[in-house]
């Protein structure tokens, strides 16, 4: 049945106009899936990452930074819909600082660097087929952003979801769009190549690409990192942060014993028997931020050398065809991670950065903090924290998980968190204006909907 399944998947992708190289990458992973690949990386096969250079200890002069920025493209992963928060459009369009969306702030960051260093600094988004239209409409409000002759976006490829019982493309007449899925952000390389964006940037004289998630306002195009990366001669660099006890999940770099190459190991790629060692932050001391830097010439050469199939480790993602219907057929989504490309390049490296370069918003807990007065935007449109340690925010998922419910319960905006150490809300509470949280605060469930009045100070230990 699997041969028939691959043939059916190929035919479906061809009929939908998916580029040939993207189909070949899918076929490669289909073969791995059929062979039972799990993508597991046992602890016995790797060594911890050696201490990387620290950005805080690196000195880059203005001329070096300017020369590097003049050859740099800023890229943002923008395929996410924010479905975990109940959204049906690009998460980057969500207001994050007053009326400004993530996208607005990202554009402003690029503007400030352009002005300060007198560079063109193009910005390109990797959209998905679900995020493109809304995002391009929003970008229309920034007519000064495009750089003549260069694309503002390229579209992540799509592939069929596969039935878990026979690996054939699933059929879902109730909503045929749910038969398709983006293949993870590891598709960056195939999409850059197949769309022509990679060649367009190279032909225009750009040499470097810095990529980060559009929901991470910490991924500012830092001139010092640009100068360091250009001077290093490395084909690829990953930004990493020091792990804390809160960082037991997520990916981190290891060195493969068999060939000495750096490899990204995600939580899902860790065998259960290695879980304790994987969580040991004294052994694996730096986590992967998904802020990446590429030499575009080296990337183009690697793509051609591998005929478009970089062979990144498979991520086998089991879902239901309709994420909102647990009774719908179980499917397998074939994915890969952008950061896994570290293993493709000779001389790939890493740099340790401060925590302010990793501020992802994955939940409404994160959103409340980033919207609050604990952060401010500085003159470069970078988010600056009031303190080194951010307060831990935990909101009752029954009432605050979805963005509509969340916004309805903070109609006047977030409470002040600048003096908070932790903020936990249990139950259904609506918060008035000018509420302050001081110290460690827990709002207990009252058993019914309640309100925190305007001007209330919530204080704890």
N, C-alpha and C positions, 0 to 999 in steps of 0.2 A: 504493500500500500504506500510506502514512503516514496518510491519512485514516481508513482502516480501523483502523490501529494506535491512533490517538487515540480513536476511538469505542470500541474494545475496552478501552482503558485506563480511560476514563471509566466504562464499565459495570462494570468490575472494582472500581473505587474506590467507586462508588455502592453496589454489593452489599455491600461491606465496611463501609459506614457512614462513610466518610471525609466530613468536612464539605464543603459546597458550595464555600465559598471556597477551601479547600485544593485542590479539584479544578480550580477556575479558575486558580489559581496554577500548578498542574502543566500545564494546557493552554497557558498563556502560554509556559512554558519548552519545552514540546514543540514549539511553533511555532518558537521560536528554534533549537532543535536541528535541526529539519527544514530550516531555512533555512541551516544551516551555521555558526551562531554559535560562536565559539571563546572569547569572553570576553577576548581579548587586549587589552592596554593598551600600545601602543607608547610608547617613551620620548619620541618627537617630540611626543606629544599631552599631555605632562604636565610640570610643574615640581616640583622637590623641595619637601617640606614646609618652611614657614617655622619658625624656632625657636619651639617652644611655651612657655608658662609652665612653670616648674619647681616641683613640689610643695615641694621643699626650701626655696624662697624665698618661699613663701606663708604668711601669718599668718592663722589663723582662730581667733576667740575661742570659748570654750566655749558661749556662748549661741547663736551662729550654728550651730555644729556640732550642738547639741542640737535646735534647731528644724528643721534639715535632716533629721537622723536620724529625728525624729518623723514625717516624711512619706515615709520611704524604705522600700522593700521590697528584700530581698536575694534575688537570683535566681542559681541555679546550673544550668549545662548538665550534665545527668546522663544523657545518652542513650548514652554509650559503654560498650561491653562489655569493653574491654580485650582484644580478640581478638588484637592483636599480641603480647600476652604470654601467650596461650593461655587466657584467661579466658572463661567463659560466663555471667558475671553482671556487674552494674554495677561498673566499676573503682573507684567511690567506696566500695565495701564492702571493699576490700583493706586489711588492717592496714598502718599507715604509721608510727605512733609507739607502740611496744609493742603492746598489744592494741587501741589506738584505730585505727579506720578513718579514711579521709579524711572520710567523712560525720560521724563522731563529732567530729572536730576542727572541722569547719565549724559544727556545731551549737554547740559550746563557744565558738567565736568570737562567734557571735550572742548567746549568753547573757551573755558578758562585756560586750559593748557595751550590751545592754539594762540590765544592772545599773548600769553606770557612768553612763549618761546618762538612766536612767529613761524609756525609750522602748519601744514594743511591738515594733518591728523584725521584721515577718514575714519568714519565709524560704520561698521557693517553688522547687521543682525542675522543670525541663523534662525529664521522663523520656521514654524511647522505649517502644514496645510491648514491647521485650525487657527493659527494666530496671525497669519500674514495680513489679511485685509484690514482688520481693526488696527494693527500696528502701523501699517503704511498710512492709514488715514490720520492717525495721531501724529506721525512724523511730518505730515503736511503742515502742521502748526509751527514747524521749525524750518522755514525755507532757506536759512543760511547754512544748514547742516550739510547738504550734499556737496561732494567734490566732483567737479566736471569729469564725465567719462567713466566714473567708477560706480559700481552698484551700491545701493544702500542696504540691500539684503540679498540673501539667497535662501532657498527653501530646503529644509531637511527632507530627505526622501521618505517614502512610506512603503510599508510592506504588509502583507496579509497576516492577520492573527491566525494561528494554527490550532485546530482542534487537538486537545491533549491526548485523545484516544487513538487517532490515526495520522496525525500531522498533515491533514488536508486543510486548505483554507476554509475558515468558518464562513457560514452563510447566516445572515441575520436580516431578513427582509424588513423587519420592523424599523430598522435604522441602518441601511447599508454602510453609512460612514463609520459605524462601529466595527466593521469588518477589517478596518485598517488601523495601523499603529505606526508612529515614528519609531525608528530603530535605535533609540537611545542617542545620547550626545556623542557617542563614538562615531556616529555618521558624519560628524563635522568634516572629516577628511574627504570622504566620498562626495559629499554635497559641495564642498568648496571646489573640488576638481570638476565634477560633472556639470556644475552650473556655469563654469567659466570664470568665476570670481577669482580663483587663485591665479589664473593666467593674467587676468585684467590688472591685478595689483602688481604682479611682477613686471608686466610690460610698462606700467606707469612708474617704475623705479622704486617700489616699496620692497623692503627686505624683511621686515619683522611684523609679527602679528601677536598681540596680547589678547587672550580670550578669557572671559570670566562670565559668570551667570548674571543675567539681567536683574535678578532679585538680590544681588549682593552689591550694595552701594559702596562697600569697602574696596571693590576691585577697580579703583581709580587708576588711570594711566600714569603711574608714578614715574617721573623723569629719572630718578636715581636708579630704579630697576631697569628702565630702558637702557640707560648708559652702561650699567653693569653687564646686562645681557649682551649688548652689542660688542662690548670689549672682551667678553669671555670667549667668543668664538664658538660657543656651544650651539648645537642645532635645536636644542629644546631645554627649557627649564621650568620646573614646577615650584610654585610658592608653597611653603609649608609653615605650619605654626606649631609651637610647643603644645603638647597634649596636657590636658588637665584631667582630673577624675571624672569630669562631665563629658569627656571625649572618648568614651569607650567604644562608640559606634563610629562608622565612617571609614573612609579609605586612608591608607598611609603607604609610603614607599618602603620597599625592602630591596635587598640586593640578591639576585638569584645566584646560587652557588655554582650552578653548572657553567655559566658563562660570564658572571660578574656584572650583568646588566641590571639597571634599576627596573623594578616592576611595581605596579600599583596593585595592592591587595585590598579589596573591599571586604566589608563584613560578610557579605554573602559568599565570598570565596575562601572563607576560613573554615576548615574542618572542625566539627564540634569538639573533638579531642584537643584542639589547639586554642580553644576559646580563652582560656585563662592567660596563656602567654600572649595572645593577641591583645588582650585588655591591659597588659602590664605596661604602664606608661613609663616605667624606668627602662624597659627593654626597647619598645617601639615608641620613641619620644616625640615624633613630629607627625601631625596629621596633614592630609592633602587638602588644600583649599579649593581646588579646581580653578585657580588663577594660573594660567599657563602662558608661556612665551615660546614662539616658534621662529626659526629661521625659515622663511618661505621658500628659499631656494633649496634648502635641505629637505623640506617637506615635499616639494614638487619632485625632487629626485627620488625620494623614498616611494612615493606613489607610483612613479613609472617603473622603478626597479621591481616592485611587487605586483605590477600589472593591476594596480588599483585595490588589491586585496592585502591590507596591512596585517591581517590575521590577529587582530586584538582578541583578548580572551572573551569567550562567550559569557553573557549573562542571561540565564534562563528565567524569565519572569512569568510566573503562573498567575492568571487572572480569570475573571469571567468576561465573556464578550461584551456584556453590558455591565460596566462597573457598578451601576446603581441597582442591578438585579442579580442577587446572589444565586438565583435559581437558573440563570442563563448558562449556556454551555461553558465549560472550563476550556480556556485557551492558553497557549504558550506564546509569549511575545519574545522574539529574539532581539537582544539588545547588546550593546557594548558601551564602554565608558571612554570618554574623551581622553582622560588622563592615562589610560592604559597604553597610549602610544609611546610613553616613555621608553618602553622596551624595544622599540623599533630603531632608535637612534644611537649610534656610537657617540659617546661623549655627552649623553644627556646628563643634566645636573639638577640641583635644587638650591633654593635659597630660603633661609628662615626669615619670616616677616613677623611683624607684630600683629596682635589679634584684631586691630582695627581694619585690617585688610580682609577680614572674614566676618561679614555681618549678614548672613543669608536670612531670608524670611520664608520659612517653610510652614509656619502655623500662625494663627492669630495671636498666640503668646508673643512670638517674635515681632509681629506687626505692632502690637501695643507698645513694646519697648522702643522700637525704631521711630514710631510716631511721637513718642513722649519727649519731655524736656531733658531726659538723660542724654540725649544727643542734640547737637546743633550742626548746622552747615557752616563751614568756615569760608574764607574768601575764595578757595578753590573748589567750592561746592562739595567738599569731602565731609563725611559724617565724623564728628569729633565727640568722643565720650566725655562725660563729666568726671568719671573715675576710671581706674584701670579695671575694676571688677564690676561688671554689669549686674544689676539685681536679677534674681531668678523669678520669672513670671510664669504662673500656672493658673490658667482659667478653666473653669468647668466646661468640659467638652460638650456636655448636653445642651449648653446654652450659648457658648461663645465660639464653637468650632467653625461655623459657617459665617462668611463675611457679612451677610445680611443681618443675621442675629447679633453678631459682634457690634456692627455699627449702630444698630438700634439700641444697644445697651450702653453705648458711649456717645450719645447724641451731641454732647458739647465737646467731644474730643477726649483724649486720654487724660487720666489723672497725672499729677506731677509725680515723677519717679526719681527725681534727681537726688533725693535723700533716702531712697528706699534701698534695702538690702535684699528683700524678697517680697513678692506680692502674690498671694494665693486667693482665688475666689472660688468658693463652693456655693452652688445654688444659683438662683436667678436674681441678679441684682442689676439695676440700672443706675448709672453714675451721673450725677449732676455736674455742673461747671465748677472749676477751680477746686477740685478735690485733691488733697495732698496725701501721699503715702510716705511715712517716715519709719525707718527701721525695718523689722521683719513683721509683716502684716498678713494675717489670715482673716478673710471675711467668711464667716461660717454660713452654712445653709440654714435658712430660717424656716424651711418647709413650704414657703410660698414666695411669689415674686415680691421683691422689696426694692427700695430706692435709697441711695446714698445722696443726701441733700447737698445742694450747692455749698461750696466753701468748707466742707467737712475735712478735718484732718484725721486720718487714720494712722495711729501710731502703735508700734509694737516694741518688742525687745530690741 
